[in-house]
Amino acid sequence: MPKTTLIVLFDIDGTLIRSGGAGVRGMNAAFERLYGVRGALDGVSLAGRTDRAIVGDVLRAIGVEPTDREVARVREAYIEDLRVEIKRPVADPAGVLPGVIAVLDAMTAAPHARVGLLTGNFEPGAAVKLSHFDLWERFPFGAFGDDHVDRRALVPVALDRARRAGYATPAPNRVVVIGDTPLDVDCAKAHGARAVAVATGPFDRAALAAAGADLVVETFEDAAPLTRWLLEI
């Protein structure tokens, strides 16, 4: 096996795909079903945060202690509703974002690179979303919103999973986190990793650059400059 010298960790929502709002609808449906609360996510900060953090905020807001058992109960209900919502025809944009397949193909073809996930999604939710768009099998390891409430803590989790999958772990500056929010950038920088930010989510290039991203791109549509930058690390 070639020695791994580059690990690239991808966010999901706003980076790889748009789900047409299925995640928010599914989470709202779960809270309404379990607690009778409508629009539970209204006013809750979502971008770049873990599902565990979001669920904890909503539970506290409705007067329920966010114990591991209660979070797991919400997660299971949410996954049931997400499986329905991801298939629902909606007007909101949904699909794999432009250029994503080309970037993944280039990284997969590079013998010294490995791709994984670093996402705030609960792992079963990540599987539902990415399977719907035929992307789940492309990622042999990852860190998820089940693993910790704080996104910063997910970088070492992802690297440990890479080791367990049989991949050599490179120096921190040969780890790249790719996402669409300042929190994606922050979690990379907290561990000495590099950050690539793409302005296909809720933040523009200026905001992502101000967060300290090493590289900011408008989209992945022109994949060549990004893949060249990655492979030159």
C-alpha positions in Angstrom: 0.0 0.0 0.0 1.4 3.4 -0.9 2.2 5.7 2.1 -0.6 8.2 2.7 0.8 11.7 2.5 -2.5 13.6 2.2 -5.9 13.1 3.9 -8.8 15.2 2.6 -11.9 15.5 4.8 -15.1 16.7 3.2 -18.1 18.4 4.8 -21.5 17.3 3.3 -24.3 20.0 3.2 -23.4 22.9 1.1 -20.1 21.4 0.2 -20.8 18.0 -1.5 -24.6 18.2 -1.9 -27.7 20.2 -1.4 -30.5 18.1 0.1 -33.4 20.4 -0.7 -33.9 21.2 3.0 -34.6 17.6 3.9 -32.5 17.7 7.0 -34.4 20.7 8.5 -37.7 19.2 7.5 -36.8 15.8 9.0 -35.6 17.3 12.3 -38.6 19.5 12.6 -40.9 16.5 11.9 -39.1 14.4 14.6 -39.5 17.1 17.3 -43.1 17.6 16.4 -43.7 13.8 16.5 -41.9 13.3 19.8 -42.7 16.5 21.7 -45.5 18.2 19.9 -43.3 21.2 19.0 -43.8 22.7 15.6 -40.9 24.5 13.8 -38.5 23.4 16.5 -35.4 24.6 14.5 -36.8 28.1 13.8 -34.2 30.6 15.0 -31.6 27.9 15.9 -28.1 28.4 14.5 -27.4 25.5 12.1 -24.5 26.3 9.7 -21.4 24.3 10.4 -22.7 23.0 13.8 -23.1 19.3 14.7 -26.5 17.7 14.8 -25.7 16.8 18.5 -25.3 20.5 19.3 -28.4 21.5 17.4 -30.5 18.8 19.1 -29.1 19.8 22.5 -30.1 23.4 21.9 -33.6 22.5 20.9 -34.1 20.1 23.8 -33.0 22.7 26.3 -35.3 25.3 24.7 -38.3 23.1 25.2 -37.3 22.2 28.8 -35.9 18.7 28.2 -32.4 17.7 29.5 -30.2 16.6 26.5 -29.0 13.3 27.9 -27.3 10.8 25.7 -30.5 8.7 25.8 -32.7 11.7 24.8 -30.4 12.7 22.0 -30.4 9.2 20.7 -34.2 9.1 20.8 -34.4 12.3 18.7 -31.7 10.9 16.3 -33.6 7.7 15.6 -36.9 9.6 15.0 -35.0 12.1 12.8 -33.5 9.4 10.6 -36.9 7.9 10.0 -38.3 11.3 8.9 -35.1 12.1 6.9 -35.6 8.9 4.8 -39.0 10.2 3.8 -38.0 13.9 3.3 -34.9 13.2 1.2 -37.2 11.6 -1.5 -39.8 14.3 -1.4 -40.0 16.5 -4.5 -39.4 20.1 -3.5 -38.7 23.5 -5.1 -35.5 24.0 -3.1 -32.3 23.0 -4.9 -31.2 19.4 -4.4 -28.4 17.4 -5.9 -24.6 16.9 -6.0 -22.9 20.3 -6.4 -21.1 21.1 -9.6 -17.5 19.8 -9.8 -17.8 17.5 -6.8 -17.5 14.3 -8.8 -14.4 15.5 -10.7 -12.7 16.5 -7.4 -13.5 13.2 -5.8 -12.3 11.3 -8.9 -9.0 13.1 -8.9 -8.4 12.5 -5.2 -9.4 8.8 -5.5 -7.0 8.4 -8.4 -4.0 9.9 -6.5 -2.1 7.1 -4.9 -0.9 9.2 -2.0 -4.3 10.7 -1.1 -7.3 9.4 0.9 -10.7 11.0 1.2 -13.0 10.9 4.2 -15.8 12.8 5.8 -15.9 15.4 8.5 -19.5 16.5 9.0 -21.9 17.6 11.7 -24.5 15.2 10.4 -25.3 12.2 12.6 -23.7 9.2 10.9 -27.0 7.6 9.8 -28.1 10.9 8.5 -24.9 11.3 6.5 -25.5 7.8 5.1 -29.1 8.6 4.1 -28.2 11.9 2.3 -25.1 10.6 0.5 -26.6 7.3 -0.4 -29.5 9.1 -2.0 -27.0 10.8 -4.3 -24.8 7.7 -4.8 -21.8 9.2 -2.9 -21.7 7.3 0.4 -19.5 4.5 -0.8 -16.8 6.9 -1.9 -15.9 7.6 1.8 -14.2 4.8 3.7 -14.0 6.7 7.0 -15.1 9.8 8.7 -16.2 11.7 11.8 -19.8 12.6 12.5 -22.1 14.6 14.7 -22.7 11.5 16.8 -19.0 11.6 17.9 -18.9 15.0 19.7 -20.9 18.1 20.2 -18.0 20.3 19.2 -16.9 20.3 15.6 -13.3 20.9 16.6 -13.1 17.5 18.3 -14.0 15.7 15.0 -10.6 16.2 13.3 -8.7 13.7 15.6 -11.7 11.4 15.4 -11.5 11.3 11.6 -7.7 10.7 11.7 -8.1 7.9 14.2 -10.7 6.3 11.9 -8.3 6.7 9.0 -5.7 4.8 10.9 -8.2 2.1 11.8 -9.1 1.8 8.1 -5.4 1.1 7.4 -4.2 4.4 6.2 -1.0 6.1 7.3 -1.7 9.4 9.1 0.3 12.3 7.7 1.6 15.4 9.4 -1.1 18.0 10.3 -0.2 20.3 7.4 -1.0 17.4 5.1 -4.5 17.1 6.4 -7.1 19.2 4.5 -10.6 20.0 5.7 -13.0 21.2 3.0 -16.3 22.9 3.9 -18.5 25.9 3.4 -18.6 27.6 6.7 -16.2 29.4 9.1 -16.7 26.5 11.6 -15.2 24.1 9.0 -12.2 26.4 8.7 -11.9 26.8 12.5 -11.9 23.1 13.2 -9.0 22.6 10.7 -7.0 25.5 12.1 -7.4 24.2 15.7 -5.4 21.1 14.7 -2.8 22.7 12.4 -4.6 21.3 9.3 -5.2 23.2 6.1 -8.7 24.6 5.2 -10.4 24.9 1.9 -13.6 26.8 1.8 -16.2 26.8 -0.9 -18.8 29.5 -1.2 -21.7 27.2 -2.2 -23.2 27.4 1.3 -24.5 30.4 3.3 -21.2 32.3 3.5 -19.5 34.3 0.7 -15.9 34.3 -0.3 -15.1 37.3 1.9 -16.5 35.7 5.0 -14.6 32.5 4.4 -11.4 34.3 3.7 -11.8 36.3 6.9 -12.2 33.0 8.8 -8.6 32.1 7.7 -9.1 29.6 5.0 -6.0 28.7 3.1 -7.9 28.5 -0.2 -11.3 29.9 -1.0 -13.2 28.9 -4.2 -16.5 30.1 -5.5 -17.6 26.5 -6.5 -15.9 23.2 -7.5 -17.2 23.6 -11.0 -13.8 24.3 -12.4 -12.2 21.4 -10.5 -8.7 21.6 -12.0 -7.3 24.5 -9.8 -8.5 22.9 -6.6 -7.2 19.4 -7.4 -3.9 20.9 -8.5 -3.6 22.8 -5.2 -4.4 19.7 -3.2 -2.0 17.4 -5.1 0.8 20.0 -4.7 0.6 19.9 -0.9 
